[in-house]
């Protein structure tokens, strides 16, 4: 990291942030990984290393922390997710875009050596091929979140090509993890359903029963995120964002897999406004470019994820 040993995670209290911070600290040392967020962090994060309150829209504060903590790498996770963004249009656009601009500008000016910024399958839209969606394809998103992520991809590639900024990105599918609660995304039903199952409650899904979406288990998402950042620069050939996925399923398929472990579990479906969002997204993803360029591979299958989620959440309940 060109003499800069610090790593900054912005948005460290979100769905991905806590687990990413802990894994980075395990790899690079607790004191070398600064967690930051608008809201307070978990006890696990605050007790294991440095934490600072940070609004990424406060450019001066961002700059100050980067210099103070000798930061060489930034993981910019702060964003308003798909469902929430539809309710707060301008707030979502400003956060999702200007936060990225501030970080890219600081990298251009030499204060940051390497940037990670997550994109999403939300960059695709109703006109995108839905099955095995290619890396390069039609991208006409119809949501605030998707529009901001597509714009962000183009800016990342621009800053790399024009100014040599070492920025790297993944298009996350739906993410499933047991360490945090649903965070306002359209795919978050696939987290909530497990919480209902282990607590003995039925689950009412806000998507229709046959809505197929690409998903990934959180340990694989963390693996991929760190993997692309640790890859040699020449191996990262795509500087907009890489397709990435683990598996795909429908709400009914997930319920049936849960019922193998909890036979009494019941699901019903009552689609709401999030159905229209999901209808514009792919059913499955072709992530062969990430596998070929920098060696991505997922560890967890659909069945392994389901079993592991249930085991961890059951332990937490008991």
N, C-alpha and C positions, 0 to 999 in steps of 0.2 A: 504493500500500500504506500510505496514511495515515502517511507519514513513516518507516515501517519498511521498510528496503531488503533485509533478510535473508530468505532462503528456506531452509527446513530440509527435507531429505529423510530420512525415517526408514525404515530397511530398504534402504539405498543399495547394499548388496552383493548383492542378490537379482537375479532375472531381469530385472525392469524397471528396478531402481534405478540401475545403472551407466549405462545409456544415457540415462535421464531426467536424471541429474545432469549429464552431459556436454552435453546439449542445453540445459538451463537455464543452465549456465555460459556457453555460447556466446551465449545471448540476453541474459543479465542481468549477466554479468561473473563471472569465476572466484571472486573473493573474496566475492561476495554469496550464494553457494550453499554451504551447509554440508551435507556428506554425513555420515550417521551410521548405525551398525549395531552389532549385538552382536559381529560378526566383522570382521576387517580388510578394508579395501577393496582394490580393484585398484590397481596402481601408477599407472594412468592417472588414477584419481580422486584418489589421495593427492598426486600430483605437480602436479595442475592447480589445486588449491584446498583449503580447510580440510576436515578429517575429524576426527570425534570418536567414540570408542566410546560407545555408548548402548544401554541396555536400556530400552525404552519403558515397561516396568513400574516403573521408578524415576522416580516423578513429580517428585521434588525435582530430580534431575539434568536431567530434561526441561525443567522450568521454568527452571533455571539457564542452560541453553544458549540457550533462547529469548530470555532477557533479555541474556545476554552477546553474542550475535550479532545483536541487534536484528531478530529474526525477525518478519516480517509474514505469511508464507505457510508452511504446513506441508503436505507431501505424506507421508501416513502409509501406507507400503507394508508395514510389518512384519506378518507373518501366518504361520500354519502352513497349508499348502495342503491340498487335498482328500485325497489318498492318505495323506499324513503325519498329518493330523488324525485319521483313523480309527484310527491306532495310538496316538495320544497325546491322548485325548479331553479331559481336564481342562486339560492344558497348552494345547491349541488354543483351547478356550473362553476361558480366562483371558487369553491373549495377544490373541486376535482381538477380545475385547470390552472388556477393561479398558484396553488401549492406546488404543482409540477414545474411551472415556469420559474418560481423562486429557486427551486433546487437545481434545475438545469442551468440557470444563470450563474449560480455560485460555482457549479462545476466548470462552466465555460471560463469563469474568472480564475480558476485554478485552486479554489478553496476545497474542492471535493475531487477525489480521484476516480470514484466509481459509484454509479447510481443504479439502484433497483427500483422499478416502478411497475406495479401489477396492472395488466389489462384484464379483459374478461370476455367470455363468449357473448356478452351483451353487444359487442361490436358488430355482430352479425345481425341479420334482420329477416323479414319474411321472404325476401327474394334470394336468400342464401341457400345453396343446396343443403338439405337437412341431414342427410345420411353421410357419415364419414366426411364431414365438412373439411375441405382442403385448407392448407396453410394460406394460400393466396386464392381469393375467391371474391364474389360479389359481397360488398359490405355496405348495407343501407339500413343502419339501426333506426328504430322508431321510438326509442326511449331517451330520456335526458341522460341517464347513466351511460347508455351505449354510445350516444353522440359524443359525450365528453371523453370516453375511453378511446374511441376511434380518432378523435382530434389529438388526444395525448400520444397515441401511437405514431401519428404523423410527425408530431413535434419531436418525439424522442429520436426518430430516424433523422430528422432534419438537423438536430443539434449534434448528432454523431457525424453525419456526412459533412456538415458545414464547419463545425468547430472541433471535431475530434472528441466529443464527450463520450466517455465509456459508459453508456447507459444500456441496461439489459432488462428484458421484460418477458412475462409469461401471461398468456390468456387463460386465467383460471376458469375452470368449469364450476359447478356447485361444489362447495367444500363442506365436508362433514367431520365434526370433531366433538369430543366429549368434555373438553375443558372450558368451553364458553357457551353462552346462550345464543340463540338465533339473533342475527344482527341487522335485520331489515332487508334481506335479500329474497328474491323470488324462489330460490332453491332452498331456503332455510326450513321448508317443511320437512326436509330430509334430516334435519337435526331435531326439531321439535317432536317428531313422531317417536323417536327413541325415548325421549323423556316421558312421554305419555305411556309408552309400552311398559317401561320398568316400574312406573308408579301405579300400574293397574287400571289406567284410564283409557277409554276409547279415544280415537283421534279423528278429528274432522279436518280433512285436507282442503286447502284453498285452491288446489289445482284439480283438474279432472283425472279420473282414474287411469287413463291411458296416455297421459302426458309424459313422453320419454325425454329425459334430459341427461347430458353428460355430467358425471360427478367424479370426485376424488376424495380419498380419505386424508385427513389433515397431516398425518405423518409423512405421506407421500408429497403433499403440497410443500411442506417444510423442506423435505429432501430436494425437491425440484428447485425451490427458491435459492437455497444455498448452493445447489449444484451448478446452476447457471452463473452465479456470481464467482464461484471458484474455478470455472472453466477458463482455459487460456483464451485470451482475447481473439485470437485468430479462429478459434472454434465457434465463436458466436457470430454466425454469418448473417443473421436476421436481427436488425436493430429497431424494428417496429415492435413486434411481439411474437413469441412462439405459441402455436397451438400446443395444448397439453391436456391430457385426460387420463383417467384411470379405468372407468367403466361407465355404463349407462343403465338406467332402469326407469320404470314407471312407479307411481305411488302404490298401485296394486301389487306389483312384483316385489317392492320393498316390504309391504305388509305381509305377503306370503312368506318371505324369507324370515321376517321377525317371528311369524307364527310357528316356524320350525323350532324356535326356542321358547316362545310364550304362546301356547296354543289358543288361549282365551282372548288374545288381543283382537280388537275389532277396529275397522277403519270405515269412514264414510267420506264422501267428497262433495263439497259445496263450492264450486269455483267462484272467485271474486275478481277484482280488477287485475290481479296478478296473472290470471290465465292468459290475457291478451299479451302480456309481456313474454310469458313462457312460449306462447305460440310462435313468436318471432325468432326463437332461438333454435340452434341445432339439436338433433336427437342424438347424434354421436359425432366424434371428432377424430380426424386424422392428425396424429401428432408425430408422424414419422420423421419430420424435419428435426425436431428436438432430439429424437432417438439417434438419428444419424450424425447430427452435427456435434453434440456434446455429451452423448451417451445417456440420455434420460431413459429410465425404466421405472415402472411402478412396482412396489413390493406387495401391495394389498389387492386382492380380488374383491368382487362384490360380496361374496360369501364370507371371506375373512374379515372384511370391514364390519359387516353386520354382527358377527360373533364378538369381535373385539369391542365394538361400541356397547353392546348389551352387557358384557362382562364389566367394563369400567363404570358404566352408569349404575349398574346394580350394586357394585361395591360402594359407590358414593351414597346411594340411598340407604344402604344398610349400615 
